[in-house]
């Protein structure tokens, strides 16, 4: 099993690979492929549950999906994404909720930057739970940032993001996600921090990269962020397979003999007497 110490040791040596997963089959594939970190992201809300905002999922949904992912993973580090309202209220409640993720088999939790983040991150980290920070575009509070758009586009706001990342490190985070910021800003942060940076829409200079698995596989068509790359287009393949199934059921082509069971002749005779 990948450890937090191994992830930290990869900084400047070997780029860190991270992807999201929300269920057993996908987590199995990611683990088999040797992905370093699997994030049970609150993007669950958008790409799995069809909701508009990540703020619409809570601990119940996150833990439900965490359990499925943990069952599949043998090698990767599993990080539970703390949902909106699970860590903002007070550090004590945040720690209790972080412990629930660890209780389900996660090795770490992730939380997004907000005003009291340093206190909350420090409380969780001091209790022995590894914390991954998240700065730049923080979707749970995107409304305060002018929406889901690139952050840190001028020197003053870039400086603020650099400062937030440093505070995350000083609060005891073992790594920090940089979301949707200019690559020059990500490069400064990556050079200045001792902990690894993991970018999503933050360019090539980060210590690692993360994508939402549904974007990478072409399973989510509602929108496609500029920064995410489709490595496969499974949507049309799924559509085609389902259409074929429908056609074969209607025509009686499926199920054929190869996909059916037979009763022995003797038993057929007995059945008819
Ligand atoms: O929930 C999520 O998918 C995330 C990634 C974008 C890092 O937080």
Boltz pocket constraint, residues with backbone or C-beta under 6 A from the ligand:
constraints:
  - pocket:
      binder: B
      contacts: [[A, 20], [A, 39], [A, 40], [A, 41], [A, 42], [A, 43], [A, 44], [A, 81], [A, 177], [A, 179], [A, 200], [A, 210], [A, 212]]
      max_distance: 6.0
